[in-house]
């Protein structure tokens, strides 16, 4: 399968951001992409740097004029498209939602972000209601896509449940970066942990992983912090955790990476982790902590 990734820098100009994403989709299609993955909240700035109620005005219902633009982009380019949208479900109920479009522009399925962080400059609990669609892969013409979003990528349970439900790929639209006052050693540790845990999901489940991150500096408009330097470095890993592709840390990129979908079956035959799971002994995993 040929997978296109669109790693971009965003501004407050929504129309320009969308146009850039669509141009990226077109560029990936020109390189033969069948599946294209966009980054988290690709229509605008990462507004969760501060808690401001007017930012809810950025949300839209699904379907909407914006979602239709991406439906048309999928159809016009004949690709399966993974998007990440700020969904207004009802007054006071908003979700961080990934919508997957089929090659004909129809909606193949949705995933609402389940794990919601609340850290300095990542105040997502203020904006997003936790997802209620569960960890269900989305069936497409290219196979079952295990779509998760950003903070979900730190949780082995989410990846495992997607794998157990038949996902053939794990896909993570992402928005993660550094605060400028962090020392380089800490920045290195953060990035290494981020990539390592996702490579671990690939290994533990025998599945390829695609993570598509934002890039560039987005200022904190409140002036409380120095903003976030999104670290880019979108990557694709194979089912043994091997790095197949890694993008730039500071540049926008539209790239197409080819992966062998048959490798997962072969890897699971030699590393049969799913076969050897002790499902009779895992009951305590449902507890918050084992005292």
Backbone torsions as a table, in degrees:
resi	resn	phi	psi	omega
1	UNK	NA	138.0	176.5
2	UNK	-99.4	118.3	-173.7
3	UNK	-112.0	125.8	176.6
4	UNK	-98.0	137.3	175.0
5	UNK	-120.0	140.0	179.9
6	UNK	-119.0	101.8	178.9
7	UNK	-101.3	115.5	-174.2
8	UNK	-134.9	160.8	172.2
9	UNK	-98.1	141.6	-175.5
10	UNK	-117.0	154.6	174.5
11	UNK	-128.2	-173.4	177.5
12	UNK	-78.9	-0.5	179.9
13	UNK	-89.3	96.3	-174.9
14	UNK	-59.8	-45.6	-178.1
15	UNK	-60.6	-41.1	179.9
16	UNK	-67.3	-38.6	178.1
17	UNK	-62.5	-44.8	-179.4
18	UNK	-64.9	-43.0	179.0
19	UNK	-60.6	-38.8	179.1
20	UNK	-66.0	-41.7	177.8
21	UNK	-61.7	-44.5	-179.0
22	UNK	-66.4	-38.0	174.9
23	UNK	-61.9	-37.9	177.0
24	UNK	-64.9	-40.7	176.8
25	UNK	-60.1	-44.5	-179.9
26	UNK	-63.8	-39.7	179.0
27	UNK	-64.6	-39.6	178.4
28	UNK	-67.3	-41.2	177.5
29	UNK	-60.5	-40.0	179.4
30	UNK	-61.4	-24.3	177.9
31	UNK	-94.4	7.4	174.9
32	UNK	96.4	12.3	-177.7
33	UNK	-62.8	140.1	172.7
34	UNK	-103.4	-32.3	178.8
35	UNK	-124.5	132.8	177.1
36	UNK	-124.4	134.3	-178.7
37	UNK	-118.5	127.1	175.7
38	UNK	-98.7	164.1	-178.6
39	UNK	-80.2	174.4	-179.1
40	UNK	-68.0	134.7	174.7
41	UNK	50.1	52.5	-172.2
42	UNK	-74.7	-6.4	-177.6
43	UNK	-83.4	-15.7	-174.8
44	UNK	-154.2	-165.9	175.4
45	UNK	-69.4	164.0	171.5
46	UNK	-81.5	90.7	-170.5
47	UNK	-74.7	-7.1	-176.6
48	UNK	-79.6	5.7	176.9
49	UNK	-65.6	-21.0	179.4
50	UNK	-145.2	159.9	179.7
51	UNK	-98.4	103.4	-179.3
52	UNK	-138.9	123.2	-173.7
53	UNK	-62.8	-28.4	-179.6
54	UNK	-66.1	-17.8	178.4
55	UNK	-67.5	-20.2	176.1
56	UNK	-63.8	-19.8	177.9
57	UNK	-66.0	-14.1	178.2
58	UNK	-75.6	-17.3	-176.2
59	UNK	-78.2	153.3	177.6
60	UNK	-138.5	151.5	172.4
61	UNK	-67.1	163.1	174.5
62	UNK	-122.2	117.8	7.6
63	UNK	-78.5	162.8	179.8
64	UNK	-155.4	178.6	176.9
65	UNK	-59.8	-40.6	-179.6
66	UNK	-67.7	-47.0	-179.4
67	UNK	-62.6	-31.5	178.6
68	UNK	-66.6	-33.6	176.7
69	UNK	-59.9	-39.7	-179.4
70	UNK	-78.7	-31.5	172.6
71	UNK	-61.0	-43.4	178.5
72	UNK	-65.4	-38.2	179.1
73	UNK	-63.9	-40.5	176.7
74	UNK	-62.2	-45.9	-178.2
75	UNK	-66.7	-46.4	-177.3
76	UNK	-63.9	-29.6	-178.6
77	UNK	-103.4	-2.5	178.0
78	UNK	54.4	50.8	177.3
79	UNK	-127.9	154.2	165.0
80	UNK	-80.6	130.1	-170.8
81	UNK	-123.8	127.6	176.8
82	UNK	-103.8	116.0	-178.9
83	UNK	-112.7	173.9	179.0
84	UNK	-143.0	109.6	-170.6
85	UNK	-123.7	152.4	175.1
86	UNK	-89.2	106.1	-171.7
87	UNK	-96.2	127.5	169.3
88	UNK	-95.2	107.4	-178.0
89	UNK	-87.2	-38.9	178.6
90	UNK	-165.4	170.1	176.9
91	UNK	-56.6	120.7	179.2
92	UNK	83.3	-0.7	178.7
93	UNK	-125.4	109.9	-177.6
94	UNK	-128.0	146.0	-179.2
95	UNK	-130.3	154.6	168.5
96	UNK	-94.1	103.3	-164.6
97	UNK	-120.7	129.8	173.1
98	UNK	-97.0	122.8	176.8
99	UNK	-109.3	128.9	178.7
100	UNK	-105.4	124.9	-179.9
101	UNK	-104.8	139.8	175.5
102	UNK	-78.3	172.6	-178.9
103	UNK	-63.8	-20.0	178.1
104	UNK	-95.5	7.1	178.5
105	UNK	88.2	-5.6	177.9
106	UNK	-74.9	159.9	178.6
107	UNK	-83.6	116.9	177.0
108	UNK	-77.6	-32.6	-180.0
109	UNK	170.8	172.4	179.2
110	UNK	-131.0	152.5	171.0
111	UNK	-134.5	129.2	176.3
112	UNK	-102.9	126.5	-176.3
113	UNK	-49.8	126.5	-174.2
114	UNK	-90.4	-45.7	-178.2
115	UNK	-94.6	122.8	-174.7
116	UNK	-116.8	116.6	-177.8
117	UNK	-79.3	164.0	173.8
118	UNK	-148.8	82.6	-178.3
119	UNK	-126.0	163.6	175.2
120	UNK	-52.6	125.8	-179.4
121	UNK	74.5	-1.5	175.1
122	UNK	-128.1	63.8	-173.9
123	UNK	-87.6	61.6	-173.1
124	UNK	-77.1	-26.3	179.1
125	UNK	-63.9	-24.0	176.6
126	UNK	-67.2	-31.9	-172.2
127	UNK	-103.0	-37.3	-166.7
128	UNK	-110.6	128.8	167.8
129	UNK	-77.5	133.8	179.5
130	UNK	-57.0	145.0	-178.0
131	UNK	-60.8	154.2	-179.7
132	UNK	-130.4	17.4	179.5
133	UNK	-98.8	-1.4	178.2
134	UNK	73.9	-170.4	-179.5
135	UNK	-104.4	75.3	-176.6
136	UNK	-114.4	122.0	176.2
137	UNK	-60.7	153.1	-179.9
138	UNK	-102.2	119.9	-179.2
139	UNK	-76.0	125.8	176.7
140	UNK	-131.3	175.4	178.0
141	UNK	-67.1	-14.9	178.9
142	UNK	-98.9	-4.9	-178.2
143	UNK	127.7	-173.6	-178.5
144	UNK	-89.9	120.3	-177.5
145	UNK	-100.7	122.6	176.3
146	UNK	-89.2	84.9	-175.9
147	UNK	-88.0	124.8	175.0
148	UNK	-129.5	174.1	-175.6
149	UNK	-135.7	122.5	169.3
150	UNK	40.6	-99.9	-174.7
151	UNK	-55.3	-25.1	174.4
152	UNK	-59.1	-24.3	-172.0
153	UNK	-71.0	-10.9	178.3
154	UNK	-88.5	-5.7	-171.4
155	UNK	-108.3	111.3	179.3
156	UNK	-63.5	-26.7	179.8
157	UNK	-62.7	-40.3	-178.4
158	UNK	-65.3	-46.4	179.2
159	UNK	-62.9	-42.1	-178.9
160	UNK	-63.7	-45.2	-179.1
161	UNK	-64.1	-37.4	175.4
162	UNK	-63.1	-43.6	-179.6
163	UNK	-63.9	-43.2	-178.8
164	UNK	-66.3	-23.5	178.4
165	UNK	-89.5	4.9	172.8
166	UNK	101.6	10.1	177.8
167	UNK	-57.8	140.4	178.0
168	UNK	-103.9	-15.0	175.3
169	UNK	-141.8	148.9	169.5
170	UNK	-108.9	125.6	-172.8
171	UNK	-126.0	129.5	-176.8
172	UNK	-128.9	94.4	164.8
173	UNK	-62.7	136.8	-165.2
174	UNK	-140.9	149.9	169.4
175	UNK	-140.0	96.2	-178.8
176	UNK	-142.7	141.9	-178.6
177	UNK	-161.3	-168.3	-176.5
178	UNK	-108.3	148.4	165.7
179	UNK	-86.2	138.3	-168.4
180	UNK	-63.9	-23.2	-177.7
181	UNK	-80.7	-9.7	176.6
182	UNK	-65.6	140.1	176.0
183	UNK	-71.7	157.9	-176.9
184	UNK	-59.1	-37.1	179.6
185	UNK	-61.4	-39.7	179.0
186	UNK	-70.3	-39.7	176.9
187	UNK	-59.0	-43.6	179.7
188	UNK	-62.9	-41.4	179.8
189	UNK	-63.4	-41.7	-178.7
190	UNK	-63.4	-47.9	-179.8
191	UNK	-63.5	-43.9	-178.5
192	UNK	-61.7	-41.3	178.3
193	UNK	-62.8	-43.5	-179.1
194	UNK	-60.1	-48.5	-179.1
195	UNK	-71.7	-38.6	-177.1
196	UNK	-64.0	-43.7	-177.3
197	UNK	-64.5	-35.6	179.2
198	UNK	-74.1	-35.8	173.5
199	UNK	-63.2	-33.3	175.6
200	UNK	-64.1	-37.8	176.3
201	UNK	-62.7	-39.4	178.0
202	UNK	-61.0	-47.7	-178.2
203	UNK	-64.3	-50.8	-174.1
204	UNK	-63.3	-26.9	-176.3
205	UNK	-112.1	-4.4	179.2
206	UNK	63.7	39.5	-176.6
207	UNK	-131.3	148.6	170.7
208	UNK	-67.0	150.7	177.8
209	UNK	-124.7	133.5	175.5
210	UNK	-121.9	119.3	177.4
211	UNK	-119.8	123.4	-178.1
212	UNK	-119.2	113.6	-172.3
213	UNK	-109.2	157.4	171.4
214	UNK	-71.0	168.4	176.1
215	UNK	-143.5	156.1	176.3
216	UNK	98.9	165.6	179.4
217	UNK	-88.0	128.9	172.8
218	UNK	-117.4	111.6	-177.4
219	UNK	-63.7	151.8	169.8
220	UNK	-84.8	108.0	-174.6
221	UNK	-66.0	-14.2	178.1
222	UNK	-85.4	-16.6	-179.1
223	UNK	79.7	4.6	-179.1
224	UNK	-70.5	-40.9	177.4
225	UNK	-120.4	179.7	178.4
226	UNK	-90.7	13.3	179.6
227	UNK	86.9	-177.0	-179.5
228	UNK	-117.5	129.3	171.7
229	UNK	-94.9	97.4	179.8
230	UNK	-66.8	132.4	-167.0
231	UNK	-91.6	6.6	176.0
232	UNK	55.7	-126.9	176.6
233	UNK	53.8	36.4	171.4
234	UNK	-51.2	146.8	-176.5
235	UNK	-149.0	161.8	173.2
236	UNK	-125.4	129.1	177.2
237	UNK	-119.4	146.6	177.3
238	UNK	-84.4	178.7	-173.4
239	UNK	-70.9	-4.3	170.0
240	UNK	-108.0	15.0	179.0
241	UNK	82.2	2.8	-178.3
242	UNK	-69.3	136.9	178.9
243	UNK	-77.7	117.3	178.8
244	UNK	-91.6	-34.6	-179.7
245	UNK	-154.7	143.1	173.5
246	UNK	-139.0	130.3	-176.5
247	UNK	-87.0	174.7	180.0
248	UNK	-65.2	154.4	176.8
249	UNK	-86.9	-12.9	-174.2
250	UNK	-141.0	9.6	-178.2
251	UNK	-127.6	149.6	171.9
252	UNK	-72.2	143.4	-179.4
253	UNK	-146.8	141.1	169.0
254	UNK	-119.8	109.0	-173.2
255	UNK	-129.9	151.5	175.5
256	UNK	-119.2	128.5	-177.8
257	UNK	-122.9	132.8	179.9
258	UNK	-97.5	129.9	177.0
259	UNK	-122.6	151.1	-179.9
260	UNK	-93.4	105.6	-176.8
261	UNK	-69.0	-14.2	179.2
262	UNK	-81.3	-14.9	-176.4
263	UNK	-65.4	-32.4	-178.8
264	UNK	-59.2	-44.6	178.7
265	UNK	-61.1	-44.9	-178.8
266	UNK	-65.9	-41.6	179.7
267	UNK	-65.1	-41.3	-179.8
268	UNK	-67.8	-23.3	176.5
269	UNK	-73.2	-35.6	-178.6
270	UNK	-91.4	-24.3	175.8
271	UNK	-123.8	80.4	-171.4
272	UNK	-84.0	61.3	-177.9
273	UNK	-62.0	-37.9	-179.0
274	UNK	-68.3	-35.5	177.6
275	UNK	-62.6	-40.3	-170.7
276	UNK	-93.5	6.8	177.3
277	UNK	-62.9	136.5	177.7
278	UNK	-93.1	75.0	-175.3
279	UNK	-65.5	-15.8	177.2
280	UNK	-77.6	-11.1	-172.0
281	UNK	-119.2	10.4	-173.1
282	UNK	-104.4	14.2	-175.6
283	UNK	-55.9	-35.3	-176.4
284	UNK	-69.1	-10.7	-179.7
285	UNK	-63.5	-19.7	179.9
286	UNK	-81.9	-5.1	178.8
287	UNK	-88.2	149.2	177.0
288	UNK	-64.5	-39.8	179.1
289	UNK	-159.2	145.6	-179.3
290	UNK	-98.1	104.1	-177.1
291	UNK	-78.5	NA	NA
